[in-house]
């Protein structure tokens, strides 16, 4: 069971990481304003990004045998520790900003205070989202009811319909790397092309909620609609998730009545937007990089699809956002709890070094670089069998 010292260390790391995140955002913005420069795709630093997956891939059973058995075992106490810790961090961040607002009169200092709070709290919100994501996979515990309760609470707090997204996310894992069946950020055949243009940066946090509302063209799923075809047979779970959203919206309205819209915007809505931006950036970079293939349905298989994902390190916040960037082993085995992912990945890389796919480039420049590539190369011919971005 993690101790108080570990909690303090992770909290400090989280806050420092958020500050560096703000710095990197401003640095990226200044780069494009001053130089109008988009990072190129030549000489991308990483492992396995200059070669295709070899023929004769190991089976999922062979890969599983290379990993320690305990990596597949969830600990209720450890999982609950992370859930409680993340909620405490959210509450403490709120209290700190509330106190600092009462003693800081300088307008420039208040603006800097808000920016730091948004980066920190948005990161905390994303960590909570990742825990709800783990609940949906069943890696939080071996008890489905506990998973769904914690997932509904964490995602409800973030205005995410837990059960609906759990089901659509399962569909993504079931068809990862399949350009005809995957859930989001896939290449689109010309015959399915939408007239709607891709918004810059996929509209960042706004894009996340647009996706929840209408899905990703051309295979849209309406996550707020409990009778969407994706959710057939799961009406009760979907209703509970929508009820959690209704409760959070009600509480937000009461907060607005008591403190005003500006307070609601500063303390809650902007961090939710930052969380949504995290989701868009992280999800896109999980599955989009040069020389990482997407397969037509007839060429796709499960192992090829899961291995065609990319590990990325998110720096000082990597562990405090629950190692979500360590993605190859998460995709191969969704039951691995986040606190075992790094160990499982270490053993996978030792056993199958030629299958490792990781990118060592900075996160935000990578997102800009690959968004530019996606914007130009994601519409493909109707008879395409394999898509490789260059």
C-alpha positions as CSV (number, residue, x, y, z in Angstrom):
1,X,0.0,0.0,0.0
2,X,1.5,3.4,-1.0
3,X,2.5,5.6,1.9
4,X,2.1,9.3,2.7
5,X,5.6,10.0,1.5
6,X,4.8,8.5,-1.9
7,X,1.6,10.7,-2.0
8,X,3.6,13.8,-1.3
9,X,6.2,13.0,-3.9
10,X,3.6,12.3,-6.6
11,X,1.8,15.5,-5.8
12,X,4.9,17.6,-6.1
13,X,5.9,15.8,-9.3
14,X,2.4,16.4,-10.7
15,X,2.5,20.2,-9.9
16,X,6.0,20.6,-11.4
17,X,5.0,18.6,-14.4
18,X,2.0,20.8,-15.0
19,X,4.2,23.9,-14.8
20,X,6.5,22.4,-17.4
21,X,3.4,21.6,-19.5
22,X,2.4,25.3,-19.4
23,X,5.9,26.3,-20.4
24,X,6.0,23.8,-23.3
25,X,2.6,25.1,-24.6
26,X,3.8,28.7,-24.6
27,X,7.1,27.6,-26.2
28,X,5.3,25.7,-29.0
29,X,3.0,28.7,-29.6
30,X,5.9,31.1,-29.8
31,X,7.7,28.8,-32.2
32,X,4.8,28.8,-34.7
33,X,4.1,32.5,-34.3
34,X,7.7,33.6,-34.7
35,X,9.0,31.0,-37.2
36,X,5.8,29.6,-38.8
37,X,7.5,26.3,-38.6
38,X,6.0,22.8,-38.5
39,X,8.2,20.0,-37.3
40,X,9.3,17.7,-40.1
41,X,8.9,13.9,-40.3
42,X,12.6,13.2,-41.2
43,X,14.7,11.5,-38.6
44,X,12.0,11.0,-36.0
45,X,13.7,9.8,-32.8
46,X,12.5,6.5,-31.4
47,X,12.6,2.8,-31.7
48,X,11.2,0.7,-34.5
49,X,9.8,3.7,-36.4
50,X,12.1,3.1,-39.5
51,X,10.9,-0.5,-40.2
52,X,7.8,-2.6,-40.7
53,X,6.6,-5.3,-38.3
54,X,8.4,-8.6,-39.2
55,X,6.6,-11.5,-40.8
56,X,5.7,-14.4,-38.5
57,X,4.6,-12.4,-35.4
58,X,4.3,-14.2,-32.1
59,X,0.8,-15.1,-30.9
60,X,-0.8,-13.3,-28.0
61,X,-0.2,-16.4,-25.9
62,X,3.5,-16.3,-26.6
63,X,3.7,-12.6,-25.7
64,X,1.8,-13.2,-22.5
65,X,4.2,-15.9,-21.4
66,X,7.0,-13.4,-21.5
67,X,5.4,-11.2,-18.9
68,X,5.4,-11.8,-15.1
69,X,2.1,-13.3,-13.9
70,X,1.6,-10.7,-11.2
71,X,1.4,-8.0,-13.9
72,X,-2.1,-9.2,-14.7
73,X,-3.3,-9.0,-11.1
74,X,-5.1,-5.9,-9.8
75,X,-4.9,-4.9,-6.1
76,X,-8.1,-3.3,-4.8
77,X,-6.3,-1.4,-2.1
78,X,-3.7,0.0,-4.6
79,X,-6.3,0.9,-7.1
80,X,-8.5,2.6,-4.5
81,X,-5.5,4.5,-3.2
82,X,-4.9,6.0,-6.6
83,X,-8.6,6.9,-6.9
84,X,-8.7,8.6,-3.5
85,X,-5.4,10.3,-4.1
86,X,-6.5,11.8,-7.4
87,X,-9.8,13.1,-5.9
88,X,-7.9,14.6,-2.9
89,X,-5.5,16.3,-5.3
90,X,-8.4,17.8,-7.2
91,X,-9.9,19.1,-4.0
92,X,-6.6,20.5,-2.7
93,X,-6.0,22.3,-6.0
94,X,-9.4,23.9,-5.7
95,X,-8.7,25.0,-2.1
96,X,-5.3,26.4,-3.0
97,X,-6.7,28.6,-5.8
98,X,-9.6,29.7,-3.6
99,X,-7.2,30.8,-0.9
100,X,-4.7,32.4,-3.3
101,X,-7.5,34.4,-4.9
102,X,-8.3,35.9,-1.5
103,X,-4.8,37.2,-0.9
104,X,-3.5,38.1,-4.5
105,X,-4.7,41.5,-5.7
106,X,-2.4,42.0,-8.7
107,X,-4.2,41.3,-12.0
108,X,-1.1,39.9,-13.8
109,X,-0.3,37.6,-10.8
110,X,-3.9,36.4,-10.8
111,X,-3.7,35.6,-14.5
112,X,-0.5,33.6,-13.9
113,X,-2.2,31.9,-11.0
114,X,-5.2,30.9,-13.1
115,X,-2.9,29.5,-15.9
116,X,-1.0,27.4,-13.4
117,X,-4.2,26.2,-11.8
118,X,-5.7,25.2,-15.2
119,X,-2.6,23.2,-16.1
120,X,-2.5,21.5,-12.7
121,X,-6.2,20.8,-12.4
122,X,-6.6,19.8,-16.0
123,X,-3.9,17.3,-15.5
124,X,-5.5,16.0,-12.3
125,X,-8.8,15.7,-14.2
126,X,-7.1,13.7,-16.9
127,X,-5.6,11.4,-14.3
128,X,-9.1,10.7,-13.0
129,X,-10.3,10.0,-16.5
130,X,-7.5,7.4,-16.9
131,X,-8.7,5.7,-13.7
132,X,-12.2,5.6,-15.1
133,X,-10.7,4.2,-18.3
134,X,-9.1,1.4,-16.3
135,X,-12.4,0.7,-14.7
136,X,-13.9,0.2,-18.1
137,X,-11.2,-2.3,-19.0
138,X,-11.6,-4.2,-15.7
139,X,-8.0,-3.5,-14.7
140,X,-9.1,-1.5,-11.7
141,X,-10.2,-4.6,-9.8
142,X,-11.6,-8.1,-10.5
143,X,-15.1,-7.0,-9.4
144,X,-17.2,-5.6,-12.3
145,X,-19.6,-3.9,-10.0
146,X,-16.9,-2.0,-8.2
147,X,-15.3,-1.1,-11.5
148,X,-18.5,0.3,-12.8
149,X,-19.3,2.3,-9.6
150,X,-15.8,3.9,-9.5
151,X,-15.9,4.5,-13.3
152,X,-19.3,6.1,-13.2
153,X,-18.2,8.4,-10.3
154,X,-14.9,9.5,-11.9
155,X,-16.3,9.9,-15.4
156,X,-19.5,11.5,-14.2
157,X,-17.5,14.1,-12.4
158,X,-15.8,14.9,-15.7
159,X,-19.1,15.0,-17.7
160,X,-18.2,11.8,-19.5
161,X,-20.9,9.1,-20.0
162,X,-18.8,6.2,-18.5
163,X,-20.8,3.2,-19.7
164,X,-21.3,4.4,-23.3
165,X,-17.6,5.4,-23.7
166,X,-16.6,2.1,-22.1
167,X,-18.4,0.2,-24.9
168,X,-17.2,2.4,-27.7
169,X,-13.6,2.2,-26.3
170,X,-13.9,-1.6,-26.2
171,X,-14.8,-1.4,-29.9
172,X,-11.6,0.6,-30.5
173,X,-9.5,-2.1,-28.7
174,X,-11.2,-4.8,-30.6
175,X,-10.3,-3.3,-33.9
176,X,-7.1,-1.2,-33.3
177,X,-5.3,-0.3,-36.4
178,X,-8.2,-1.5,-38.7
179,X,-9.0,1.4,-41.0
180,X,-12.4,-0.1,-41.7
181,X,-13.5,-0.8,-38.1
182,X,-11.5,1.3,-35.6
183,X,-13.2,4.0,-33.6
184,X,-11.4,7.3,-34.1
185,X,-8.5,9.0,-35.9
186,X,-8.4,6.4,-38.6
187,X,-7.7,6.9,-42.3
188,X,-10.9,7.5,-44.3
189,X,-11.6,6.1,-47.8
190,X,-12.6,8.6,-50.5
191,X,-16.0,7.1,-50.8
192,X,-16.7,7.8,-47.1
193,X,-15.1,11.2,-47.0
194,X,-17.2,13.8,-45.2
195,X,-17.5,17.4,-46.5
196,X,-16.8,18.6,-43.0
197,X,-13.2,19.8,-42.7
198,X,-10.9,18.7,-39.9
199,X,-10.8,21.5,-37.3
200,X,-7.3,22.7,-36.3
201,X,-5.9,20.3,-33.6
202,X,-9.2,18.4,-33.8
203,X,-10.6,21.4,-31.9
204,X,-8.7,20.2,-28.8
205,X,-11.0,19.9,-25.7
206,X,-14.0,21.0,-27.7
207,X,-13.3,18.2,-30.1
208,X,-13.5,15.6,-27.3
209,X,-17.1,16.6,-26.5
210,X,-18.0,16.9,-30.1
211,X,-16.8,13.3,-30.5
212,X,-18.9,12.2,-27.5
213,X,-21.9,13.9,-29.0
214,X,-21.7,12.7,-32.6
215,X,-18.8,10.4,-32.9
216,X,-16.0,10.4,-35.5
217,X,-17.0,10.5,-39.2
218,X,-17.9,8.3,-41.0
219,X,-18.6,5.8,-38.2
220,X,-20.3,8.1,-35.7
221,X,-21.5,6.9,-32.2
222,X,-23.7,9.2,-30.1
223,X,-22.5,8.7,-26.6
224,X,-25.3,10.7,-25.0
225,X,-27.9,8.6,-26.7
226,X,-28.6,5.4,-24.7
227,X,-30.4,3.7,-27.6
228,X,-27.5,4.2,-30.1
229,X,-27.0,0.9,-31.9
230,X,-23.5,0.6,-30.2
231,X,-25.2,0.3,-26.8
232,X,-27.9,-2.3,-27.5
233,X,-28.4,-4.5,-24.5
234,X,-26.8,-2.0,-22.1
235,X,-29.6,0.4,-21.5
236,X,-29.5,0.3,-17.6
237,X,-25.7,1.0,-17.5
238,X,-26.1,3.8,-19.9
239,X,-29.0,5.4,-17.9
240,X,-26.9,5.3,-14.7
241,X,-24.1,7.0,-16.6
242,X,-26.4,9.7,-17.9
243,X,-27.8,10.1,-14.3
244,X,-24.3,10.8,-13.0
245,X,-24.0,13.5,-15.7
246,X,-27.3,15.0,-14.6
247,X,-26.1,15.0,-11.0
248,X,-22.9,16.8,-11.9
249,X,-24.7,19.3,-14.1
250,X,-27.1,20.0,-11.2
251,X,-24.2,20.5,-8.8
252,X,-22.5,22.8,-11.3
253,X,-25.6,24.8,-11.6
254,X,-25.8,25.2,-7.9
255,X,-22.2,26.3,-7.8
256,X,-23.0,28.8,-10.6
257,X,-25.9,30.2,-8.6
258,X,-23.8,30.6,-5.5
259,X,-20.5,31.9,-7.0
260,X,-21.3,33.1,-10.6
261,X,-20.4,31.9,-14.0
262,X,-16.8,33.2,-13.9
263,X,-16.0,31.1,-10.9
264,X,-17.6,28.0,-12.6
265,X,-15.5,28.7,-15.7
266,X,-12.3,29.2,-13.8
267,X,-12.6,26.4,-11.3
268,X,-14.2,23.7,-13.4
269,X,-15.0,24.3,-17.0
270,X,-11.5,25.3,-18.2
271,X,-9.9,22.3,-16.4
272,X,-12.5,20.1,-18.1
273,X,-11.4,21.6,-21.4
274,X,-7.8,20.9,-20.6
275,X,-8.7,17.4,-19.8
276,X,-10.4,17.0,-23.1
277,X,-7.4,18.4,-24.8
278,X,-5.2,15.8,-23.1
279,X,-7.5,13.1,-24.3
280,X,-7.4,14.3,-27.9
281,X,-3.6,14.7,-28.0
282,X,-2.8,11.5,-26.1
283,X,-5.3,9.3,-28.0
284,X,-4.2,10.6,-31.4
285,X,-0.5,10.1,-30.6
286,X,-1.1,6.5,-29.3
287,X,-1.9,5.4,-32.9
288,X,-0.5,8.0,-35.3
289,X,3.2,8.1,-36.2
290,X,5.3,7.8,-39.3
291,X,5.8,4.2,-40.6
292,X,3.1,2.9,-38.2
293,X,0.6,1.0,-40.5
294,X,-3.2,0.9,-40.6
295,X,-4.6,-2.2,-42.3
296,X,-7.7,-2.9,-44.4
297,X,-10.0,-5.3,-42.7
298,X,-8.9,-8.3,-44.9
299,X,-5.2,-7.7,-44.0
300,X,-5.7,-6.9,-40.3
301,X,-5.3,-9.3,-37.4
302,X,-5.4,-8.7,-33.6
303,X,-1.7,-8.9,-32.9
304,X,-0.7,-6.7,-35.8
305,X,-3.2,-4.1,-34.8
306,X,-2.2,-4.0,-31.1
307,X,1.5,-3.9,-31.9
308,X,0.9,-1.0,-34.3
309,X,0.6,1.4,-31.4
310,X,3.3,3.7,-30.0
311,X,4.8,4.1,-26.6
312,X,5.5,7.7,-25.6
313,X,6.9,9.1,-22.3
314,X,5.1,12.2,-21.0
315,X,8.0,13.4,-18.9
316,X,7.6,14.4,-15.4
317,X,3.8,13.8,-15.5
318,X,4.1,10.3,-17.1
319,X,3.6,8.3,-13.9
320,X,1.2,10.7,-12.3
321,X,-1.2,10.3,-15.3
322,X,-0.9,6.6,-14.7
323,X,1.6,5.7,-17.4
324,X,-1.1,5.9,-20.1
325,X,1.6,6.7,-22.7
326,X,3.0,3.1,-22.2
327,X,0.6,1.8,-24.7
328,X,1.7,-1.3,-26.6
329,X,1.3,-3.6,-23.6
330,X,-1.9,-1.8,-22.6
331,X,-3.3,-2.7,-26.0
332,X,-2.1,-6.2,-26.0
333,X,-3.5,-6.9,-22.5
334,X,-6.1,-4.4,-21.2
335,X,-6.3,-6.3,-17.9
336,X,-2.9,-5.1,-16.8
337,X,-3.3,-2.4,-14.1
338,X,-1.6,0.9,-14.9
339,X,0.8,0.4,-12.0
340,X,2.2,-2.8,-13.7
341,X,2.4,-1.4,-17.2
342,X,6.0,-0.3,-17.0
343,X,7.2,-3.6,-15.6
344,X,5.2,-5.5,-18.3
345,X,6.7,-3.3,-21.0
346,X,10.2,-3.9,-19.7
347,X,9.8,-7.7,-20.1
348,X,8.1,-7.4,-23.5
349,X,11.0,-5.2,-24.8
350,X,13.6,-7.7,-23.5
351,X,11.7,-10.7,-25.1
352,X,10.7,-9.0,-28.4
353,X,13.0,-6.1,-29.1
354,X,12.2,-6.1,-32.8
355,X,8.5,-5.5,-32.0
356,X,9.0,-2.4,-29.9
357,X,7.5,0.8,-31.3
358,X,8.3,4.0,-29.3
359,X,8.7,7.7,-30.1
360,X,11.1,9.9,-28.1
361,X,10.1,13.2,-29.7
362,X,8.6,15.9,-27.4
363,X,4.8,15.5,-27.1
364,X,3.4,18.8,-28.4
365,X,5.7,19.1,-31.4
366,X,4.9,15.5,-32.2
367,X,1.2,16.3,-32.1
368,X,1.6,19.3,-34.4
369,X,3.8,17.3,-36.8
370,X,1.5,14.3,-37.0
371,X,-1.7,16.4,-37.2
372,X,-0.2,18.1,-40.3
373,X,0.6,14.7,-41.8
374,X,-2.8,13.3,-40.9
375,X,-4.5,16.4,-42.5
376,X,-2.7,15.8,-45.8
377,X,-2.6,11.9,-45.9
378,X,-5.6,10.5,-44.1
379,X,-7.9,10.4,-47.1
380,X,-7.0,7.2,-49.0
381,X,-8.1,5.4,-52.1
382,X,-11.1,3.1,-51.9
383,X,-9.1,0.0,-52.7
384,X,-6.3,0.8,-50.2
385,X,-5.0,-2.3,-48.3
386,X,-2.5,-0.6,-46.0
387,X,-1.8,3.0,-45.0
388,X,1.6,4.2,-43.8
389,X,2.1,7.9,-43.0
390,X,5.3,9.5,-44.3
